[in-house]
Amino acid sequence: MSVLLRCAGRLSLAAWLAMGANGALAQPAGAQGEDFLYRVVQGDTLGEISQRYTGNTENWRRLQQLNQVSDQYSLPIAMLLRIPFSLIPVRDSAARISHLLGDVRIDGRAVRMGQSLNEGQALTTGLNGFATLELADGSVLSVPFSSEFRLDRLREFQGTGLIDLIVDMRQGSMESEVAPQQTGVGRFEVRTPVSVTGVRGTRLRVHNSGEGSRSEVLRGQANVDASQTDTMLRAQQGVAVDAAGRSSGVQRLLDAPQLSTPVRGGSGWVVDFPAVAGAQQYVVLVSTDEQGTQLVSRRTEAAPPVTVSAHAPGQHYAIVRAVDAAGLEGLDARQPFDGQAVLMSGDGGMVASNWAGPVLLSDY
């Protein structure tokens, strides 16, 4: 039994207009099955679309038949046009490791910064491992510890730069910022044993475990096609699917905690906040960037306050989210704090040790 979750596959005209009629924002609309979806804008013709995406103007006849279009020169604005992936020429692509910490491996071998993850390869993060990957279109995949996935497919549409990606999420979590330049995607799917999540221009988290999967949409929209339900996930909504493929139904994600300014304590920085209504626990992350794509730690806490720390110099960010009874992780709250103190020279520079790193200071 499977669950199908696809973004922008069934947007209404009103939703499309709300996204903006600009072609760069609205045209590429993800995938449905083995078809790429293109949302028609004013002035489009089947011949021009066929040339752009298939490299052959004459394929307009195939598109006309598939989409039951009567006039190739008069396409309904906002129509979702299906283009078979088999018609679209592609080229190889790769995901680049842009952040790396701890035990991270590709096909069982240790990873180095800047290394590429290619189609068919698997990435695994150990108990202390964190990795961030960047795709050719600027999409970012953040992977915390104890996670494993394989790139079943990673290509680019020739001439457009759109990504064709299928991820087999075997264990753990993945957070994606898809097409941040708002160019859209050809296909972006994260598959688990009980769900397939299709994404377009969306910030979304996917978690997979023996108990099932959870999907949380932070921005954008998603259509959920489960065995007995057909519902739309909108921004700040999520859904849990158990190991038998049963959906919990659409849930509103819990609000972001109201974090206090971090205060230095004996073992780090203490962050306090009022308990969030409905929270069963809290996920506490530390990242070197405000977006949370360069994680250095992740853990759960039962209740506030929480303590955060970093083992490297420079500004870090404490990111806290509440978790509800279904296991869905809520909206993020963040506060900056200083990382590890270092020895400074008289001219304001960091003093380096014999191992080329800075000399770290400890509190006594």
N, C-alpha and C positions, 0 to 999 in steps of 0.2 A: 504494500500500500504506500502511495507516495503523495506528497503535497507539492503543489506547484505555486511558487510565489514569483510574480513577474512585475517589474516596475514599468509604468507608463503604457502597458499593453492595452488597457481599456479606459484611458482617460476620456472624460466627457469633453465636449467642445468648450464648456465653461472653464474646465480645469486647464485646457490647453491655452485658452485666451489669457488666463491668469498667469501662466508661465511666460507669456510674451509671444507675439507673433513673429519676432525676429527669427529668420531662418537658422542662424547659427545656434539659437537656443532650442528650437522646436523640431527641426527636421529629423535627425536620427532618433529613433524611439525604441531602441533595444531589440529584443527578439521574442518570437513565439514559436516554439517547436524548432523546426529547421528553416524558418523564415526570418529574415531581417525585416524590421518594421520601419517604414519611413512615413512621417507625417507631412502631408501635402501642404504647401504654402502657395500663395497667389503667384501665378505665372508659370507654375510647373507644367511640364508635359511629360508623357511617358517616354518619349524619345530621349529627352534631356536627362531624366532620372536614370534611364537605362544606361546611357553613356557614362554618367558619373559613377555609378556603382558597379556596373558589370563590364564596362569598357567596350561595349558593343551596342550601338544605337538600335540595331535590328532586334534586340531582345525585347523591345517594347511590345511585340506581339504576344510573347509569352506572359509578360506582366499583365497585358490587357485581358487575356483569357483567365489567368489565375485570379485576378481581382474583379472580374466581371465589369470592366469599364467599357462604356459604350463609345465614348469619344476621347481619344488620347490627348486632344488639345484642350479639353474642358474637364479638369479634375476637381472634384469637390474639395474646397479648402478644409483642412484638418482631417481629411480621410487618412486612415492608416493603410498604407500600401504595403503589401507583402512582396518581398523579393527573396527568392530561394538562395540560401547560402551557397548552394552548388553553382550558382551563376556568378558569384562575386570572386574576382581574383584576389588572392592574398599573398603576403610575403611573411617570412619568419620574423618573429619578434622575441624579446626577452624581458625579464624583470630584473632590475638592478638592485642589489643590496645597498641601501642608503643609510641604514642604521643597524648596528650589530653590538650585542652585549651577551656575554656568557656563552653557554654551550648551544651552538646553532650548527646544523649539519645539512648538507645537500647530498642525498643518496648515501648517507652514512659517513660522509667525509666532512671534516671541519671547514667552515666557511671563512672567507676573508672579505673585508670591506670592499665594495665595488664589484664583487663577483656577480655574474649573471646566473639567474635561475631560468632554465630553458624548458620548452615543452617536453613533457614526459618525465621531468625530474620531480623529486619529492623533497620538501623542506621540513625539518623537525627541530623544535626548540626544546631544550632540556629543562630541568627544574629551575635553573637560573638563567634561561636563555630568552632573549627578546630580539626580534628582527623587524625591519621595515623594508618594504620593496616598492620601487617606483616603476611604473609602466611607461611606455613611450608617449602616451597621451597625458602624462602627469598624474594619473590615478595612483593612489597610495594605498598599500595594504600593510596594516600593522598587526603583528602576530606576537602574542604574549607567550609566556612559558608553557611547557607541557602541551604543545600543539603540534599537529602534523597535517600536511596537505600535499597534494600532488597537482601539478599543472597538466591537466589532461589535454588542454589546447591553449595555445597562445600565438596568435597571428595578428597581422594588421591588414585592413582593407587597403589595397593598392590605390594610391591617388587621393585618399581621404584621411588616412592616419587613424581611422576608427579601429578600436580594439575588438578582437574576437577571442574571448577568454572563457574557459571552463575550468573551475577549481574543484577538485575532489577533496572535501574537508573531512578528514578521517577522525580527527580528535581535536578538542580544544576550541579556540576562538579566533576570529578574524574581524577586524574593523576596517572598513573600506571607505575611502573618499574617492568617488568615481567621477572621472572627467571633470576635475575642478575648473577647467577653462570653459566649461559649458559647451563643449563641442559635441556632446552626446557619445553613445557607444554603439557599436554594432551588436555585440553580445558580451554580457558580463554575468556569468552564472557561478554561484557557489552551491555545490551539491553535497548533501549528506544522505545517509541511508533513508531518511524519512522526509526530506524536503529538497526542493530546488529553488534557490533564490535568484531571481533575475533583476538586475539593477540598471538604472539609468540616471545619471547625474545626481546621485543620492549618497548621503552618509548613512551607512547601515552597518549593524553588527550581526554576525552569525556565530552561534555557539553550537557545538555538537558534542554529545556524550552518550553513554549507554542508556540514559533515560529519555533521549530524544533530542530535538533541536529547538532553538529559540532564535527569533529574528526581531530586531528592533530598528525601526526607521527613525532617524533623527531629522533628516530633511528629505523632501521628495514624497513620492507616493509609490504604493505597491499593491498589486492585485494578488489575493490569496485564493488559490483554487485547491481546496482540500476535498476529501472524499465525500463529505456531506455539506460543505459550505462553499460559498463563493463570495468573498468579502474584500473590501478595499482597505489596505493599510495606508494611513496618511501620516504626515509628520507627527512625531511624538507618540506613535502607537507601536505596539508589538504583538506578537503571537507566539505561543509555545505549542509545540507538537510533540506528543509522547512517542514512545518506541513503537506503538502500534499504529501510528499515523493519525491519531485523534487530536484535533485542534482544541485549544483552550478557549478560542474565540478572541476577538480583538480586544486588547486591553490598552488603556491610556498609560503611557510611561509615567512613573513617579516623578514628581517635581525635583529640581536640583536642590540640594541642601543649601542653606544660607550659611556659608562658611565665615568664620571670624578671621581676622588677620593672624597669621601664624605667630606664635610666641615661642622663643627659644626655651627649651626645657633641658633636663638632664641627659636625655638620650636622643634629642632631635628637636624638631619644631612641633609644637602642640597646636592642633587645629580643632576648634570646638564649633558646634552648630546644634540647633534644635532638632530633635528627632523628626524625621519625615513621616507623615501619616501613611500607614500601610507598609512601611519598610520592615522587612524581616532581618536584613543585615545591610552592610555597606561595602562596596568595592572601593579600595583606596589605591590610587596609582600615583607614581612619580614619573615625570617626563622632563626631558630637557627642552621641550618646545611646548608652547601654550596649547596647540591643537591636540597634544597627546599622541603624536605619531612616533615619538622617539622615547619609548618607555624604558625605564631602568628598574622598576619594581611594580608589583601588583599583589595585593592580598585582600582578604575580607576581614571586616571587623563587625562585632555584634552591635555596638552602639557607640555614640560619640562620648568623649572626644577621641580623636585619633592622633597618632604621632607619625611624622614623616621625617626622612633624612635622606642624604645623598652622599655617596662616597667619592665624588668628584667636585672640583671647584665650579663656580659660576652659578647663574640663576637657574633654578629648577621650578617645577610647578607641581603642586599637590592637586590632584583631581579626585573628586569624590562623587559617587553616584549611589543612590538607594536601590535596593533589590526587593521586588515584591514577592508574594507568596508563590507565584508561578515561576519564579527564577528570572523574570525579565529585569534587565538593568535599566535604570531610569536616566534622566538627563544629567549632564555633567555640571558640576561647580568646580571652580579652580581658583587657586591662590598662589602667587609666586613666593618663593623663599630662597634663601642663600644656601648653596651647596657647601661642600667641605672647605673649611678655612685653609689657606695656604700661606707660606712664608713669603713676604714681599721684600724686595730690595729697596734701597733708598730712592731709586728713580721710579718706583711704582711698578716695576716688573716682577713677575713671579720668579722665585729662586728655584732652579732646577736641581734635581738630585743626580746621583751618579748613573741612574737608570733612565735619564732624560725626562722623566716626569717631574711635576712640581713637588716641593717639599710640603707635605700635609701637616697641619697642626691639629692637636687634640686638646680637648678641655680637661682640666684636672680640678 
